[in-house]
Amino acid sequence: MSIVSGVFLVVGSALAMIGGIGTVRFPDFLSRMHAAAKAPTLGLLLVAIGAAIEIGTEIAITTLVLVVILQLLSSPVGAHALSRASRRQVVVQLDDVDQLTRDEQDGPAAD
């Protein structure tokens, strides 16, 4: 059991570290936000699985399941709120194709 849990712990920690490196190295805000939201969430899931296998008690597994559920619920909401706020404040450099702005300018039922 300790080899399996060790693999989960190492891979989960590596994913969290890769997310941190991506947060520093990516060029724009949305890429950094994506790296900060996606990789550490999967890393936490793998670390929690590894810890649950290693500890094995019912209360620890219940606690880890609750932590993972709360993380899986809060991470996408936080990432969405940050991306929406950055877009509204024009922090993000928009590409040539910005369908949301075009739709807002055209108004409803512009099709």
VOSE-727864 format. One line per field, with one value per residue: x, y, z of N, C-alpha, C in turn; chain; residue number from 1; residue in three letters. Coordinates in Angstrom, 1 decimal, decimal comma. Layout:
N
n.east = (X/...)
n.north = (Y/...)
n.up = (Z/...)
ca.east = (X/...)
ca.north = (Y/...)
ca.up = (Z/...)
c.east = (X/...)
c.north = (Y/...)
c.up = (Z/...)
chain = (A/...)
resi = (NUM/...)
resn = (ALA/...)
***
This chain:
111
n.east = (0,8/2,0/3,7/1,9/0,4/2,5/3,2/0,9/1,1/3,6/3,1/0,9/2,0/3,9/2,3/1,1/3,4/4,1/1,9/2,5/4,9/4,0/2,3/4,1/5,6/4,0/2,8/0,5/-2,4/-4,7/-3,7/-1,9/-3,8/-5,2/-3,3/-2,9/-5,3/-6,1/-4,1/-3,1/-5,5/-6,0/-3,7/-4,1/-6,2/-5,0/-3,0/-4,7/-5,9/-3,7/-3,0/-5,3/-5,2/-2,8/-3,3/-5,8/-7,9/-11,3/-12,3/-10,3/-10,4/-13,0/-12,7/-10,8/-12,2/-14,2/-12,6/-11,6/-14,0/-14,9/-12,8/-13,0/-15,4/-15,0/-12,7/-13,2/-15,2/-13,9/-11,9/-13,4/-14,6/-12,4/-11,4/-13,6/-13,8/-11,3/-11,6/-13,7/-12,4/-10,5/-8,0/-7,0/-5,3/-7,0/-7,8/-7,9/-10,4/-13,1/-15,7/-17,6/-17,6/-18,4/-20,9/-22,1/-22,1/-23,6/-26,1/-29,1/-30,6/-29,3/-28,8)
n.north = (-1,2/1,2/1,9/2,4/4,6/6,3/6,8/8,2/10,4/11,6/12,1/13,8/16,0/16,8/17,7/19,9/21,5/21,9/23,4/25,7/26,6/27,1/29,2/31,2/31,3/31,6/33,8/35,6/36,9/35,2/32,7/32,2/32,1/29,9/27,9/28,1/27,3/24,8/22,6/22,4/21,6/19,0/17,9/18,2/16,4/13,9/13,8/13,7/11,2/9,5/10,0/9,1/6,4/5,7/6,5/5,4/5,4/5,8/8,3/10,0/9,5/10,4/13,2/13,9/13,4/15,4/17,7/17,5/17,7/20,3/21,8/21,1/22,3/25,0/26,0/26,2/28,1/30,3/30,8/31,4/33,8/35,4/35,5/36,7/39,2/40,3/40,5/42,3/44,5/45,0/44,0/41,8/41,1/41,3/39,2/39,3/38,3/38,7/37,6/38,0/40,8/41,7/40,6/42,0/44,6/44,4/43,8/42,2/39,5/39,8/38,2)
n.up = (0,0/0,7/-1,5/-3,6/-2,5/-2,2/-4,8/-5,7/-4,0/-4,8/-7,6/-7,4/-5,9/-7,8/-9,8/-8,6/-8,2/-10,9/-11,7/-10,2/-11,3/-13,9/-13,3/-12,8/-15,2/-17,5/-20,1/-20,1/-18,3/-18,3/-19,0/-16,8/-14,8/-15,5/-15,2/-12,4/-11,5/-12,5/-12,6/-9,8/-8,6/-9,6/-8,6/-5,8/-5,6/-6,2/-4,2/-2,0/-2,4/-2,2/0,5/1,7/1,1/2,5/5,2/5,9/7,9/8,8/9,5/8,5/5,8/5,3/5,9/4,0/1,6/1,9/1,8/-0,8/-2,3/-1,6/-2,7/-5,4/-6,0/-5,4/-6,8/-9,7/-9,6/-8,5/-10,4/-12,6/-11,7/-11,5/-14,1/-15,4/-14,1/-14,9/-17,6/-17,8/-16,7/-18,6/-18,4/-19,6/-22,6/-25,5/-28,2/-31,8/-32,5/-30,7/-29,5/-27,4/-26,9/-29,4/-29,6/-27,5/-28,5/-30,8/-29,7/-28,5/-30,4/-32,8/-34,9)
ca.east = (0,0/2,8/4,2/0,8/0,2/3,7/3,1/-0,1/1,6/4,6/2,5/0,1/2,9/4,5/1,3/1,0/4,6/4,0/1,0/3,2/5,8/3,2/1,8/5,2/6,2/3,1/2,9/-0,6/-3,2/-5,6/-2,9/-1,5/-5,0/-5,5/-2,2/-3,1/-6,6/-6,3/-3,1/-3,1/-6,7/-5,8/-2,6/-4,7/-7,0/-4,1/-2,4/-5,7/-6,1/-2,5/-3,1/-6,4/-4,7/-1,8/-3,8/-6,8/-9,0/-12,6/-12,4/-9,4/-10,9/-14,1/-12,2/-10,1/-13,3/-14,8/-11,6/-11,5/-15,2/-14,9/-11,8/-13,5/-16,5/-14,6/-11,7/-13,8/-15,9/-12,9/-11,2/-14,4/-14,8/-11,2/-11,4/-14,7/-13,4/-10,1/-12,1/-14,4/-11,5/-9,7/-6,6/-6,6/-5,2/-8,0/-7,4/-8,7/-11,8/-13,7/-17,1/-18,5/-17,7/-19,1/-22,3/-22,6/-22,3/-24,7/-27,4/-29,8/-31,2/-28,6/-28,5)
ca.north = (0,0/2,5/2,2/3,0/5,9/7,2/7,3/9,2/11,6/12,2/12,7/15,0/17,1/17,2/18,5/21,2/22,2/22,3/24,6/26,9/27,0/27,7/30,5/32,2/31,4/31,9/35,2/36,5/36,6/34,0/31,4/32,0/31,7/28,5/27,1/28,2/26,6/23,4/21,6/22,1/20,9/17,6/17,5/17,9/15,1/12,8/13,8/13,2/9,8/8,9/10,1/8,2/5,0/5,5/6,6/4,3/5,4/6,3/9,8/10,7/9,4/11,4/14,5/14,1/13,5/16,7/18,7/17,4/18,2/21,7/22,3/20,9/23,2/26,4/26,3/26,7/29,4/31,4/31,0/32,1/35,1/36,2/35,8/37,7/40,5/40,8/40,8/43,5/45,6/45,0/43,6/40,8/41,6/40,6/38,8/40,0/37,8/38,9/37,4/38,6/42,3/41,9/40,3/43,1/45,8/44,1/43,8/40,9/39,1/40,4/37,1)
ca.up = (0,0/0,8/-2,8/-4,3/-1,9/-2,5/-6,2/-5,7/-3,4/-5,6/-8,8/-7,0/-5,6/-9,0/-10,6/-7,9/-8,5/-12,3/-11,7/-9,7/-12,3/-15,0/-12,9/-12,9/-16,5/-18,6/-20,4/-19,9/-17,1/-18,4/-19,0/-15,5/-14,0/-15,8/-14,5/-11,0/-11,1/-13,0/-12,2/-8,4/-8,2/-9,8/-7,7/-4,5/-5,6/-6,2/-2,8/-1,0/-2,6/-1,6/1,9/2,2/1,1/3,5/6,6/5,9/8,8/8,2/9,7/7,6/4,4/5,2/5,9/2,7/0,6/2,0/1,3/-2,3/-2,8/-1,5/-3,7/-6,8/-6,1/-5,3/-7,8/-11,0/-9,4/-8,3/-11,7/-13,5/-11,2/-11,8/-15,6/-15,8/-13,6/-15,7/-18,9/-17,6/-16,4/-19,8/-18,0/-20,6/-24,0/-26,3/-29,6/-32,9/-32,4/-29,3/-29,7/-26,4/-27,2/-30,7/-29,2/-26,6/-29,3/-31,7/-29,0/-28,6/-31,6/-34,0/-35,9)
c.east = (0,9/3,4/3,1/0,5/1,3/3,7/2,1/0,4/2,7/4,0/1,7/0,9/3,6/3,6/1,1/2,2/4,6/3,0/1,6/4,2/5,1/2,7/2,9/5,6/5,3/3,0/1,7/-1,5/-4,0/-4,8/-2,4/-2,6/-5,3/-4,5/-2,5/-4,4/-6,6/-5,3/-3,1/-4,4/-6,6/-4,7/-3,2/-5,5/-6,1/-3,4/-3,4/-6,0/-4,9/-2,6/-4,2/-5,9/-3,7/-2,4/-4,8/-7,9/-10,2/-12,7/-11,5/-9,9/-12,1/-13,7/-11,5/-11,1/-13,9/-13,9/-11,6/-12,8/-15,3/-13,9/-12,4/-14,7/-16,0/-13,6/-12,3/-14,5/-15,0/-12,2/-12,2/-14,6/-13,6/-11,1/-12,4/-14,3/-12,2/-10,6/-12,9/-13,5/-10,5/-8,2/-6,1/-6,4/-6,0/-7,4/-8,2/-10,2/-12,2/-15,2/-18,0/-18,7/-18,6/-20,6/-22,9/-22,9/-23,5/-26,1/-28,0/-30,5/-30,6/-28,4/-29,4)
c.north = (1,3/2,8/2,9/4,4/6,8/7,7/8,4/10,5/12,4/12,8/13,9/16,2/17,6/18,1/19,9/22,1/22,7/23,5/25,8/27,4/27,7/29,0/31,6/32,4/31,8/33,4/36,1/36,0/35,4/32,7/31,2/31,6/30,3/27,5/27,0/27,5/25,2/22,4/21,4/21,4/19,4/17,1/17,3/16,7/13,9/12,7/13,3/11,7/9,0/8,9/9,2/6,8/4,8/5,5/5,5/4,4/6,1/7,8/10,5/10,6/10,4/12,8/14,8/14,2/14,9/17,8/18,7/18,0/19,7/22,4/22,2/21,9/24,7/26,8/26,8/28,0/30,5/31,7/31,8/33,5/36,0/36,5/36,8/39,1/41,1/41,2/42,1/44,7/45,8/44,8/42,6/41,5/40,7/40,3/39,6/39,5/37,8/38,8/38,0/40,1/42,5/41,6/41,4/44,3/45,6/44,1/42,4/40,7/39,7/39,4/37,3)
c.up = (0,0/-0,6/-3,6/-3,8/-2,2/-3,9/-6,3/-5,1/-4,2/-6,9/-8,5/-6,6/-6,8/-9,8/-9,9/-8,2/-10,0/-12,4/-11,2/-10,6/-13,5/-14,6/-13,0/-14,4/-17,6/-18,8/-20,0/-18,7/-17,2/-18,4/-17,5/-14,6/-14,2/-15,1/-13,0/-10,6/-11,4/-12,4/-10,6/-7,9/-8,4/-8,9/-6,3/-4,5/-5,5/-4,8/-1,8/-1,2/-2,0/-0,1/2,5/2,2/2,2/4,9/6,8/7,0/8,2/8,4/8,8/6,2/4,3/5,1/4,5/1,6/0,7/1,5/-0,2/-2,9/-2,8/-2,5/-5,1/-7,0/-6,2/-6,3/-9,1/-10,8/-9,2/-9,6/-12,6/-13,0/-11,6/-13,3/-16,0/-15,3/-14,5/-17,1/-18,8/-17,4/-17,6/-19,3/-19,0/-21,9/-24,9/-27,7/-30,6/-32,8/-30,9/-29,5/-28,7/-26,6/-28,4/-30,4/-28,4/-27,5/-30,2/-31,0/-29,2/-30,0/-32,8/-35,1/-37,0)
chain = (A/A/A/A/A/A/A/A/A/A/A/A/A/A/A/A/A/A/A/A/A/A/A/A/A/A/A/A/A/A/A/A/A/A/A/A/A/A/A/A/A/A/A/A/A/A/A/A/A/A/A/A/A/A/A/A/A/A/A/A/A/A/A/A/A/A/A/A/A/A/A/A/A/A/A/A/A/A/A/A/A/A/A/A/A/A/A/A/A/A/A/A/A/A/A/A/A/A/A/A/A/A/A/A/A/A/A/A/A/A/A)
resi = (1/2/3/4/5/6/7/8/9/10/11/12/13/14/15/16/17/18/19/20/21/22/23/24/25/26/27/28/29/30/31/32/33/34/35/36/37/38/39/40/41/42/43/44/45/46/47/48/49/50/51/52/53/54/55/56/57/58/59/60/61/62/63/64/65/66/67/68/69/70/71/72/73/74/75/76/77/78/79/80/81/82/83/84/85/86/87/88/89/90/91/92/93/94/95/96/97/98/99/100/101/102/103/104/105/106/107/108/109/110/111)
resn = (MET/SER/ILE/VAL/SER/GLY/VAL/PHE/LEU/VAL/VAL/GLY/SER/ALA/LEU/ALA/MET/ILE/GLY/GLY/ILE/GLY/THR/VAL/ARG/PHE/PRO/ASP/PHE/LEU/SER/ARG/MET/HIS/ALA/ALA/ALA/LYS/ALA/PRO/THR/LEU/GLY/LEU/LEU/LEU/VAL/ALA/ILE/GLY/ALA/ALA/ILE/GLU/ILE/GLY/THR/GLU/ILE/ALA/ILE/THR/THR/LEU/VAL/LEU/VAL/VAL/ILE/LEU/GLN/LEU/LEU/SER/SER/PRO/VAL/GLY/ALA/HIS/ALA/LEU/SER/ARG/ALA/SER/ARG/ARG/GLN/VAL/VAL/VAL/GLN/LEU/ASP/ASP/VAL/ASP/GLN/LEU/THR/ARG/ASP/GLU/GLN/ASP/GLY/PRO/ALA/ALA/ASP)
***
